[in-house]
Amino acid sequence: MADEPTPARKALGDFAPKLVELTDEVLFGDVWERPGLSPRDRSLVTVTTLAALYRTEQLGNHLRLALANGLTKDELVEAITHLAFYAGWPSAMTAVTQLKDIVEGPNTG
């Protein structure tokens, strides 16, 4: 499985090889592996930052990763609700809508 290309390599490997190398080796290979925070806590920080900065292109993948890293849907909803008062309502509504689509599937209600 170690030989399987990373998501970044699949998406951009031929187009932006150095950016992919830095993503794989530095960001996910070093920063995400540092012992100071658990993957769960890193996911919480990352999701809330992406939501607050309205970085919707990256948010969905990190919401999925946050769920895989042990955050629950309810914890993510609570974090997004909390940040609405600091980062703005549109950012929070967009983030919670993306989370709902991930958890329940799009157009479920």
C-alpha positions, 0 to 999 in steps of 0.5 A: 500500500505504501506504493499507492499514490497519495491523493495529492499525487493522483490529483496534481503529481504531473502538474505540480510535482514539487508542491505535491512532494512538499504536501506529502513529505512536509505537511502530511509526512512531518507536520501531521506526524508530530507528537505534540497533537493527536491526529484528532486534534490536528483535524479539529484545528484544520477543519475550523481554520479552513471553515473560518477562512472559507477555504471550501475546496479543501474543507470536504477532504479534511472533514472526512479526515476528521471523521476518520481521525475520531471526531464525531459528527456532533463534535464537528457540528458544535465546533462549526456552530461555535466558530460562526460567532467568530468567523461569520455565519456564511462560513459556518453555514457552508461548512456545516452543509458540507459536513451534512452532505458527507455524513448523510449524502447530498440532497437528503433533506 
